Amino acid sequence: MTYSAMLMMVLSLHPGPLTSRVFVGFATDMKQGKHLYAEEHEASYDNGRPARLTTTYRDELRNIIATRIMDFSQHAFTPNFRLENLRTGYVEGAERVNGALRLYVRRATNEPIIVLTYDIQTTRLLSYEGISNISDDKGENYFVKIAFSPLGP
């Protein structure tokens, strides 16, 4: 059984009231249809409210290429977060400091149009299309379509 098939089987199990959940997104190059990387998301909840989301990005060999941590403890809609691309050293983030929102980035990038597709009834994110915050080993950001699993965001 492949890793993807095993992971999808595990993700289909519903343990009851959620205190945490795991879901995966697979990024595919929109021009060539090639699998680029996987996003492994682990969400934790406190009394039913999002508390923390940790995302690990892995290449086709399952090497970690980037990480992102989102902390919802200070605010439910604007979490503190930090993303780091381990291939290039690119870092971006946001944090609340003394009642202000601090945004930061180590390297500027040009961003084309981004398309988010949501399920109207559930408000769940179904897919993302646009520039990725993950780049190849040459430092070029991918242009991707990410389709999320049924337990996705």
KOLVEX-413615 format. One record per atom (N, C-alpha, C, O): residue number from 1; residue in one letter; atom name; y, x, z. Coordinates in steps of 0.05 Angstrom, whole numbers, plus 32768, in hexadecimal, padded with zeros to 4 digits. Atoms other than C-alpha are relative to their C-alpha. Layout:
BEGIN
NUM	a	CA	Y	X	Z
...
This chain:
BEGIN
1	m	N	7FE9	8011	8000
1	m	CA	8000	8000	8000
1	m	C	8019	8012	8000
1	m	O	801A	8025	800F
2	t	N	7FE8	7FF0	8002
2	t	CA	8044	801C	7FED
2	t	C	8012	7FFB	8018
2	t	O	800F	7FE7	8027
3	y	N	7FED	8002	7FEA
3	y	CA	807B	8027	8020
3	y	C	8010	7FE6	7FFE
3	y	O	8013	7FD8	8011
4	s	N	7FF0	8018	8004
4	s	CA	80A5	7FEF	8001
4	s	C	7FF0	7FE7	8006
4	s	O	7FFB	7FD5	8013
5	a	N	8010	8018	7FFB
5	a	CA	806C	7FBD	8003
5	a	C	7FFA	7FFC	801D
5	a	O	7FFC	7FE6	8028
6	m	N	8005	8001	7FE3
6	m	CA	805B	7FCE	804B
6	m	C	8019	7FF8	800F
6	m	O	8017	7FE7	8022
7	l	N	7FE7	8007	7FF3
7	l	CA	80A4	7FC9	8060
7	l	C	8007	7FE3	7FFC
7	l	O	800F	7FD5	800E
8	m	N	7FFA	801C	8005
8	m	CA	80AD	7F86	803E
8	m	C	7FED	7FEE	8010
8	m	O	7FF5	7FD8	8019
9	m	N	8013	8010	7FF1
9	m	CA	806E	7F6C	8061
9	m	C	8009	7FFF	801D
9	m	O	8009	7FE9	802A
10	v	N	7FF7	7FFF	7FE4
10	v	CA	8089	7F82	80A5
10	v	C	8019	7FEF	8003
10	v	O	801C	7FE1	8017
11	l	N	7FE7	800E	7FFE
11	l	CA	80CD	7F65	8097
11	l	C	7FFD	7FE1	7FFE
11	l	O	800E	7FD2	8007
12	s	N	8005	801D	8003
12	s	CA	80AF	7F21	8086
12	s	C	7FF7	7FF3	801A
12	s	O	7FF7	7FDA	801C
13	l	N	8008	800C	7FE6
13	l	CA	8096	7F18	80CE
13	l	C	8018	7FF7	800F
13	l	O	802C	8006	8010
14	h	N	7FE9	800B	7FF1
14	h	CA	80C5	7EED	80F8
14	h	C	7FF9	7FFF	801D
14	h	O	7FE8	7FEE	8025
15	p	N	8008	7FFE	7FE4
15	p	CA	80C1	7EFF	8142
15	p	C	800B	7FEA	8012
15	p	O	8004	7FEA	802A
16	g	N	7FF4	8014	7FEF
16	g	CA	80E9	7EC3	815B
16	g	C	801D	8007	8004
16	g	O	8029	8012	7FF1
17	p	N	7FE4	7FFB	7FFC
17	p	CA	812F	7EC8	8179
17	p	C	8006	801E	7FFC
17	p	O	7FF8	802F	8007
18	l	N	7FFA	7FE5	8007
18	l	CA	8150	7F07	815F
18	l	C	8010	800F	8015
18	l	O	8025	8005	801D
19	t	N	7FF1	7FED	7FF0
19	t	CA	8165	7F40	818C
19	t	C	8005	8018	7FEE
19	t	O	8017	8028	7FF3
20	s	N	7FFC	7FEB	8015
20	s	CA	815D	7F70	8151
20	s	C	7FF0	7FF8	7FE7
20	s	O	7FDE	7FE7	7FE9
21	r	N	800F	8004	8019
21	r	CA	8146	7F6F	8109
21	r	C	8005	8017	7FEE
21	r	O	8018	8026	7FF1
22	v	N	7FFF	7FEA	8013
22	v	CA	813A	7F9F	80D1
22	v	C	7FFF	7FF3	7FE4
22	v	O	7FEF	7FE1	7FDF
23	f	N	8001	8009	801C
23	f	CA	8148	7F93	8087
23	f	C	8007	8017	7FEE
23	f	O	8013	802B	7FF7
24	v	N	7FFD	7FEA	8013
24	v	CA	814B	7FBE	8049
24	v	C	800E	7FF6	7FE7
24	v	O	800A	7FE0	7FDE
25	g	N	7FF4	8004	801A
25	g	CA	8175	7FC2	800A
25	g	C	7FF8	8017	7FEE
25	g	O	7FF6	802E	7FF7
26	f	N	8007	7FEB	8013
26	f	CA	8161	7FE8	7FCC
26	f	C	8015	8002	7FEB
26	f	O	801B	7FEE	7FDD
27	a	N	7FEB	7FFB	8013
27	a	CA	8197	8006	7FA1
27	a	C	7FF4	8009	7FE5
27	a	O	7FE3	801C	7FE5
28	t	N	800A	7FFA	801B
28	t	CA	8189	8008	7F56
28	t	C	8017	8007	7FEE
28	t	O	802B	7FF8	7FEE
29	d	N	7FEC	7FF9	8013
29	d	CA	81B2	802B	7F21
29	d	C	8002	7FE9	7FEB
29	d	O	7FEE	7FE2	7FDF
30	m	N	7FFC	8017	8012
30	m	CA	81D0	7FF2	7EF7
30	m	C	7FFE	8007	7FE3
30	m	O	7FF9	7FF5	7FD2
31	k	N	8002	7FF8	801C
31	k	CA	81CF	801A	7EB6
31	k	C	7FE4	8006	7FF9
31	k	O	7FDA	7FFE	7FE3
32	q	N	801B	7FF7	8007
32	q	CA	8189	8038	7EB9
32	q	C	7FEA	7FF1	800E
32	q	O	7FD3	7FF4	8006
33	g	N	8015	800F	7FF2
33	g	CA	8165	800A	7EE9
33	g	C	7FF0	8011	8013
33	g	O	7FDB	8008	801D
34	k	N	800F	7FEE	7FEF
34	k	CA	814E	8046	7F12
34	k	C	8006	7FFC	801D
34	k	O	801D	7FF7	8025
35	h	N	7FFC	8002	7FE3
35	h	CA	8143	8041	7F5D
35	h	C	800F	8019	800A
35	h	O	8007	802F	8003
36	l	N	7FEF	7FEA	7FF7
36	l	CA	8178	806C	7F7F
36	l	C	7FFB	8007	801D
36	l	O	7FF6	801E	8024
37	y	N	8004	7FFC	7FE3
37	y	CA	8170	8062	7FCA
37	y	C	7FFA	7FE6	800D
37	y	O	7FFE	7FD1	8001
38	a	N	8005	8018	7FF0
38	a	CA	815C	8032	8000
38	a	C	8013	8000	8018
38	a	O	801A	8016	8022
39	e	N	7FF0	8003	7FE8
39	e	CA	8187	8017	8038
39	e	C	7FEF	7FF3	8015
39	e	O	7FE6	7FDC	8011
40	e	N	8010	800C	7FEA
40	e	CA	8161	800B	807A
40	e	C	8014	7FF9	8016
40	e	O	8021	800A	8022
41	h	N	7FED	800B	7FEC
41	h	CA	818A	7FDF	80A8
41	h	C	7FF1	7FF7	8019
41	h	O	7FDD	7FE9	8017
42	e	N	800A	800A	7FE7
42	e	CA	817B	7FD4	80F1
42	e	C	8017	7FF3	8010
42	e	O	802A	8001	8018
43	a	N	7FEB	800F	7FF3
43	a	CA	81A5	7F9E	8112
43	a	C	7FF7	7FF8	801C
43	a	O	7FE0	7FF0	8020
44	s	N	8006	800A	7FE4
44	s	CA	81A7	7F90	815D
44	s	C	8015	7FEC	8008
44	s	O	802C	7FEC	7FFF
45	y	N	7FF0	8017	7FF8
45	y	CA	81C4	7F53	817F
45	y	C	8002	7FFF	801E
45	y	O	7FEF	8007	802C
46	d	N	7FFB	8005	7FE4
46	d	CA	81E1	7F43	81C3
46	d	C	8007	7FE3	8004
46	d	O	801C	7FDA	7FFB
47	n	N	7FFB	801D	7FFD
47	n	CA	81DB	7EF9	81D6
47	n	C	8005	7FF2	7FE5
47	n	O	8016	7FE1	7FE3
48	g	N	7FFD	800C	801B
48	g	CA	81D4	7EE8	818C
48	g	C	8016	800A	7FEF
48	g	O	8019	8002	7FD8
49	r	N	7FE9	7FF5	800F
49	r	CA	8212	7F0E	8177
49	r	C	7FF9	801D	7FF7
49	r	O	7FEC	802C	8005
50	p	N	8005	7FE5	8009
50	p	CA	820F	7F4E	814D
50	p	C	800B	8014	8014
50	p	O	8022	8012	801D
51	a	N	7FF7	7FEA	7FEE
51	a	CA	8213	7F8C	8179
51	a	C	8002	801A	7FF2
51	a	O	8016	8029	7FF6
52	r	N	8000	7FE6	800D
52	r	CA	8201	7FC7	814D
52	r	C	7FEF	7FFD	7FE6
52	r	O	7FDB	7FEF	7FE6
53	l	N	8010	7FFE	8018
53	l	CA	81E9	7FD4	8106
53	l	C	7FFF	801E	7FF8
53	l	O	8013	802B	7FF4
54	t	N	8005	7FE5	8008
54	t	CA	81CB	8017	80F4
54	t	C	7FF3	8000	7FE5
54	t	O	7FDE	7FF3	7FE1
55	t	N	800B	7FFF	801B
55	t	CA	81BE	8027	80AB
55	t	C	7FF9	801D	7FFA
55	t	O	8009	802F	7FFE
56	t	N	800A	7FE6	8009
56	t	CA	8195	8061	8092
56	t	C	7FFB	7FFE	7FE2
56	t	O	7FED	7FED	7FD9
57	y	N	8003	7FFF	801D
57	y	CA	819A	8072	8048
57	y	C	7FEB	8015	7FF9
57	y	O	7FED	802C	8003
58	r	N	8016	7FED	8007
58	r	CA	815C	8093	8029
58	r	C	7FFE	8003	7FE2
58	r	O	8000	7FEF	7FD3
59	d	N	8004	7FFC	801C
59	d	CA	8151	80B3	7FE5
59	d	C	7FE3	7FF9	7FF9
59	d	O	7FD4	7FEF	8009
60	e	N	801B	8008	8009
60	e	CA	8112	80A8	7FBB
60	e	C	7FEA	800F	800E
60	e	O	7FD3	8007	800D
61	l	N	8014	7FF1	7FF1
61	l	CA	80EE	80DD	7FE4
61	l	C	8000	7FFA	801E
61	l	O	7FF3	8007	802E
62	r	N	7FFD	8009	7FE5
62	r	CA	8101	80B9	8025
62	r	C	8010	8013	8012
62	r	O	8010	8010	802A
63	n	N	7FEE	7FEF	7FF1
63	n	CA	8131	80F0	803A
63	n	C	8019	7FF1	8007
63	n	O	8023	7FE0	7FF8
64	i	N	7FE7	800D	7FF8
64	i	CA	816D	80D8	8062
64	i	C	8017	800D	7FF1
64	i	O	801B	8025	7FF3
65	i	N	7FEA	7FF5	800F
65	i	CA	81AA	80DF	8036
65	i	C	801B	7FF7	800B
65	i	O	8030	8003	8005
66	a	N	7FE8	800A	7FF3
66	a	CA	81DD	80B8	805F
66	a	C	7FF9	7FEE	8017
66	a	O	7FE3	7FE3	8019
67	t	N	8004	8013	7FE9
67	t	CA	81E6	8090	809F
67	t	C	801A	7FF1	8004
67	t	O	8030	7FFA	7FFD
68	r	N	7FE8	8010	7FF9
68	r	CA	8215	8059	80B5
68	r	C	7FF9	7FF1	801A
68	r	O	7FE4	7FE6	801E
69	i	N	8003	800E	7FE6
69	i	CA	821F	803C	80FB
69	i	C	8018	7FED	8002
69	i	O	802F	7FF5	7FFF
70	m	N	7FEC	8014	7FFC
70	m	CA	8245	7FFC	8107
70	m	C	7FFD	7FF5	801C
70	m	O	7FE7	7FED	8024
71	d	N	8000	8009	7FE4
71	d	CA	8258	7FE9	814F
71	d	C	8012	7FE8	8003
71	d	O	802A	7FE9	7FFF
72	f	N	7FF1	8019	7FFE
72	f	CA	826C	7FA1	815B
72	f	C	8009	7FFA	801D
72	f	O	8012	7FE4	8022
73	s	N	7FFB	8006	7FE3
73	s	CA	8277	7FA8	81A7
73	s	C	801D	7FFA	8005
73	s	O	8023	7FEA	8018
74	q	N	7FE3	8006	7FFB
74	q	CA	82C4	7FA7	81A2
74	q	C	800A	7FE7	7FF1
74	q	O	801C	7FDA	7FFA
75	h	N	7FF7	8016	8010
75	h	CA	82CA	7F72	816C
75	h	C	7FEA	7FF6	7FED
75	h	O	7FDD	8007	7FE0
76	a	N	8016	800B	8010
76	a	CA	8299	7F43	8149
76	a	C	8004	8002	7FE2
76	a	O	7FF0	8003	7FD3
77	f	N	7FFB	8001	801D
77	f	CA	82BB	7F44	8105
77	f	C	800A	801B	7FF4
77	f	O	8009	801F	7FDC
78	t	N	7FF7	7FE5	8009
78	t	CA	82D9	7F8B	8100
78	t	C	7FF3	8015	8011
78	t	O	8000	801F	8024
79	p	N	800E	7FEC	7FF0
79	p	CA	82A6	7FBC	811B
79	p	C	800B	801C	7FFC
79	p	O	8016	8022	7FE7
80	n	N	7FFC	7FE3	8004
80	n	CA	82B1	8005	8127
80	n	C	7FE9	8009	7FEF
80	n	O	7FD2	8000	7FF2
81	f	N	8016	7FF5	8010
81	f	CA	8289	802B	80F3
81	f	C	8005	801C	7FF7
81	f	O	801C	8026	7FF7
82	r	N	7FFF	7FE5	800A
82	r	CA	827A	8070	80D9
82	r	C	7FEA	8003	7FEB
82	r	O	7FD2	7FFE	7FF2
83	l	N	8014	7FFA	8014
83	l	CA	8257	8082	8098
83	l	C	8003	801D	7FF9
83	l	O	8019	8028	7FF6
84	e	N	8000	7FE3	8008
84	e	CA	8243	80C9	8087
84	e	C	7FEB	8004	7FEB
84	e	O	7FD3	7FFF	7FEF
85	n	N	8012	7FF8	8016
85	n	CA	8225	80E0	8045
85	n	C	7FF7	801C	8006
85	n	O	8007	802F	8005
86	l	N	800A	7FE6	7FF9
86	l	CA	81F8	811A	8058
86	l	C	7FFE	8013	7FE9
86	l	O	7FFC	802B	7FEC
87	r	N	8001	7FEF	8018
87	r	CA	81F6	8134	8010
87	r	C	801A	800E	7FFC
87	r	O	801A	8025	7FF4
88	t	N	7FE6	7FF6	8008
88	t	CA	8240	813E	8008
88	t	C	8013	8005	8017
88	t	O	8027	8013	8014
89	g	N	7FEE	7FFE	7FEA
89	g	CA	825F	813A	804D
89	g	C	8016	7FEB	8001
89	g	O	8027	7FEB	8012
90	y	N	7FED	8016	8001
90	y	CA	8287	80FC	803A
90	y	C	7FFD	7FEF	801A
90	y	O	7FE7	7FE9	8022
91	v	N	8000	8010	7FE7
91	v	CA	829B	80D5	8079
91	v	C	8016	7FEB	7FFE
91	v	O	802D	7FF1	7FF5
92	e	N	7FEC	8015	7FFE
92	e	CA	82BE	8092	8081
92	e	C	7FFA	7FF0	8018
92	e	O	7FE4	7FEF	8022
93	g	N	8005	8010	7FE8
93	g	CA	82C8	8064	80BB
93	g	C	8018	7FF0	8008
93	g	O	802E	7FF3	7FFD
94	a	N	7FEB	8010	7FF4
94	a	CA	82F1	8034	80E4
94	a	C	7FF9	7FFD	801D
94	a	O	7FE2	7FFA	8025
95	e	N	8004	8004	7FE4
95	e	CA	82FB	802D	812E
95	e	C	8019	7FF4	800D
95	e	O	802F	7FF9	8004
96	r	N	7FEA	800B	7FF0
96	r	CA	8325	8006	815F
96	r	C	8008	8014	8015
96	r	O	7FF7	801D	8025
97	v	N	7FF6	7FED	7FEC
97	v	CA	8351	8034	8189
97	v	C	8019	7FF4	800C
97	v	O	802D	7FF0	7FFD
98	n	N	7FE8	800A	7FF2
98	n	CA	8382	8019	81BD
98	n	C	800D	7FE8	7FF2
98	n	O	8025	7FE8	7FED
99	g	N	7FF6	8018	800C
99	g	CA	8389	7FD6	819B
99	g	C	8007	8003	7FE2
99	g	O	8011	7FF0	7FD6
100	a	N	7FFA	7FFC	801C
100	a	CA	8390	7FF4	8155
100	a	C	7FE6	8005	7FF1
100	a	O	7FD2	800D	7FFD
101	l	N	8017	7FFA	8011
101	l	CA	835F	7FFB	811B
101	l	C	8005	801B	7FF2
101	l	O	8019	801D	7FE3
102	r	N	7FFD	7FE6	800C
102	r	CA	8356	8043	8104
102	r	C	7FEB	8003	7FEA
102	r	O	7FD3	8001	7FEF
103	l	N	8011	7FFC	8017
103	l	CA	8339	804E	80BE
103	l	C	8001	801E	7FF9
103	l	O	8016	802A	7FFA
104	y	N	8000	7FE4	8008
104	y	CA	8323	8093	80A7
104	y	C	7FEC	8006	7FEA
104	y	O	7FD8	7FF8	7FE7
105	v	N	8011	7FF7	8016
105	v	CA	8304	80B6	806B
105	v	C	8005	801E	7FFC
105	v	O	801C	8027	7FFE
106	r	N	7FFC	7FE4	8004
106	r	CA	82F8	80FF	805E
106	r	C	8006	8007	7FE3
106	r	O	8014	801B	7FDE
107	r	N	7FFB	7FFB	801D
107	r	CA	82FA	80FA	8011
107	r	C	8006	7FE6	7FF2
107	r	O	7FF8	7FD3	7FF6
108	a	N	7FF8	8018	800E
108	a	CA	831D	80C7	7FE5
108	a	C	7FEF	7FFC	7FE7
108	a	O	7FE7	8010	7FDA
109	t	N	800F	8006	8018
109	t	CA	82F7	80A4	7FAD
109	t	C	800D	7FE9	7FF2
109	t	O	801B	7FD8	7FFF
110	n	N	7FF6	8017	8010
110	n	CA	830B	8074	7F75
110	n	C	7FEA	7FEA	8002
110	n	O	7FD3	7FEF	8000
111	e	N	8013	8016	7FFD
111	e	CA	82EC	802F	7F7E
111	e	C	8004	7FEB	7FEB
111	e	O	8019	7FDF	7FE9
112	p	N	7FFE	8016	8014
112	p	CA	82DD	7FFF	7F44
112	p	C	7FFC	7FE5	800E
112	p	O	7FF8	7FE3	8026
113	i	N	8004	801B	7FF6
113	i	CA	82D4	7FB4	7F4C
113	i	C	7FE5	7FFE	800E
113	i	O	7FD1	8009	8005
114	i	N	8018	8005	7FF0
114	i	CA	82A1	7F9F	7F80
114	i	C	7FFA	7FE2	8000
114	i	O	800C	7FD2	8003
115	v	N	8008	801C	8000
115	v	CA	8279	7F5F	7F7C
115	v	C	7FEB	7FFB	8016
115	v	O	7FD7	8009	8017
116	l	N	8012	8008	7FEA
116	l	CA	8258	7F3F	7FBA
116	l	C	7FF6	7FE4	7FF9
116	l	O	8006	7FD3	7FF2
117	t	N	800B	801A	8005
117	t	CA	8229	7F04	7FB1
117	t	C	7FF4	7FF5	8019
117	t	O	7FE2	8001	8025
118	y	N	800A	800C	7FE7
118	y	CA	821D	7ED6	7FEC
118	y	C	7FF2	7FE5	7FFB
118	y	O	7FF8	7FD7	7FE7
119	d	N	800D	801B	8000
119	d	CA	81EF	7E9A	7FF7
119	d	C	8014	7FED	800D
119	d	O	801B	7FF1	8024
120	i	N	7FEB	8012	7FF5
120	i	CA	8220	7E60	8001
120	i	C	7FF6	7FF2	8019
120	i	O	8006	7FEF	802C
121	q	N	8009	800F	7FE9
121	q	CA	81F4	7E3A	8032
121	q	C	7FFB	8012	8019
121	q	O	8002	800A	802F
122	t	N	8006	7FEE	7FE9
122	t	CA	81DE	7E75	805E
122	t	C	8015	8015	8005
122	t	O	8015	8021	801A
123	t	N	7FEB	7FEB	8000
123	t	CA	821A	7EA3	8050
123	t	C	7FF3	801C	8001
123	t	O	8001	802F	8008
124	r	N	800E	7FE6	8000
124	r	CA	81E6	7EDB	804A
124	r	C	8007	8010	7FE7
124	r	O	8009	8004	7FD1
125	l	N	7FFB	7FEF	8016
125	l	CA	81F7	7F16	801E
125	l	C	7FE7	8004	7FEF
125	l	O	7FD2	800D	7FFA
126	l	N	8017	7FFD	8012
126	l	CA	81C8	7F15	7FE2
126	l	C	8000	801A	7FF1
126	l	O	7FEB	8027	7FEE
127	s	N	7FFE	7FE7	8010
127	s	CA	81E1	7F50	7FBA
127	s	C	801C	800C	8001
127	s	O	802F	7FFE	8007
128	y	N	7FE7	7FF1	8002
128	y	CA	8217	7F84	7FB2
128	y	C	8000	800E	7FE5
128	y	O	7FEB	801A	7FDE
129	e	N	7FFE	7FF1	8019
129	e	CA	822F	7FA0	7F6F
129	e	C	801A	800F	8000
129	e	O	802F	8004	8006
130	g	N	7FE8	7FF0	8001
130	g	CA	8260	7FD9	7F68
130	g	C	7FFB	801D	8007
130	g	O	7FE4	8026	8007
131	i	N	8002	7FE4	7FF9
131	i	CA	826E	801F	7F7E
131	i	C	7FF2	8002	801B
131	i	O	7FF7	7FF3	802D
132	s	N	800F	7FFC	7FE7
132	s	CA	823F	8038	7FB4
132	s	C	800F	8014	8011
132	s	O	801E	8025	8007
133	n	N	7FF5	7FEB	7FEE
133	n	CA	8255	805F	7FF1
133	n	C	7FEC	8017	8003
133	n	O	7FF0	8029	8014
134	i	N	8013	7FEA	8000
134	i	CA	8219	808B	7FE4
134	i	C	8002	800E	7FE5
134	i	O	8004	8001	7FD0
135	s	N	7FFD	7FF1	8019
135	s	CA	821E	80C2	7FB0
135	s	C	7FE7	8011	7FFA
135	s	O	7FD6	8015	800C
136	d	N	8016	7FEF	8007
136	d	CA	81ED	80ED	7F8A
136	d	C	8005	801C	800B
136	d	O	801A	8021	8017
137	d	N	7FFD	7FE5	7FF5
137	d	CA	81E3	8137	7F9B
137	d	C	8016	8010	7FF2
137	d	O	801C	8026	7FFA
138	k	N	7FE9	7FF3	800D
138	k	CA	821D	8148	7F6B
138	k	C	801A	7FF5	800B
138	k	O	8030	7FFE	8004
139	g	N	7FE9	800B	7FF4
139	g	CA	824D	811E	7F95
139	g	C	800C	7FE8	7FF1
139	g	O	8021	7FDE	7FF9
140	e	N	7FF7	8017	800F
140	e	CA	8254	80E5	7F62
140	e	C	7FF4	7FE7	800C
140	e	O	7FDC	7FE4	8010
141	n	N	800A	8019	7FF5
141	n	CA	8250	809F	7F80
141	n	C	7FF1	7FF0	7FEB
141	n	O	7FF9	7FEF	7FD4
142	y	N	8010	8011	8012
142	y	CA	821C	8071	7F62
142	y	C	800F	7FE6	7FFB
142	y	O	801F	7FDE	800B
143	f	N	7FF8	801C	8006
143	f	CA	822D	802F	7F40
143	f	C	7FE7	7FF0	8002
143	f	O	7FD4	7FF4	7FF2
144	v	N	8019	800C	7FF9
144	v	CA	81F9	8001	7F5D
144	v	C	8001	7FE1	8001
144	v	O	8016	7FD5	8003
145	k	N	8005	801B	7FF8
145	k	CA	81DD	7FBC	7F66
145	k	C	7FEC	8002	8016
145	k	O	7FD6	800C	8012
146	i	N	8012	8000	7FE9
146	i	CA	81BD	7FB3	7FAB
146	i	C	7FF8	7FE3	8005
146	i	O	8009	7FD2	800A
147	a	N	800B	801A	7FFA
147	a	CA	8190	7F77	7FB4
147	a	C	7FF3	8002	801B
147	a	O	7FE1	8013	8020
148	f	N	8009	7FFF	7FE5
148	f	CA	8181	7F68	7FFD
148	f	C	7FE7	7FEF	8004
148	f	O	7FE4	7FDA	7FF7
149	s	N	8018	800F	7FFA
149	s	CA	813F	7F50	801A
149	s	C	8007	7FE5	800E
149	s	O	801E	7FE2	8017
150	p	N	7FF9	801B	7FF4
150	p	CA	813A	7F07	8035
150	p	C	800B	8001	801C
150	p	O	801A	7FEE	8023
151	l	N	7FF5	7FFF	7FE5
151	l	CA	814A	7F1D	807C
151	l	C	8019	8010	8001
151	l	O	8023	8018	8016
152	g	N	7FE8	7FF0	8002
152	g	CA	8187	7F42	8063
152	g	C	8019	7FF3	800D
152	g	O	8017	7FDE	801A
153	p	N	7FE7	8009	7FF2
153	p	CA	81CF	7F3A	807A
153	p	C	8009	7FE5	7FF9
153	p	O	801E	7FDC	8003
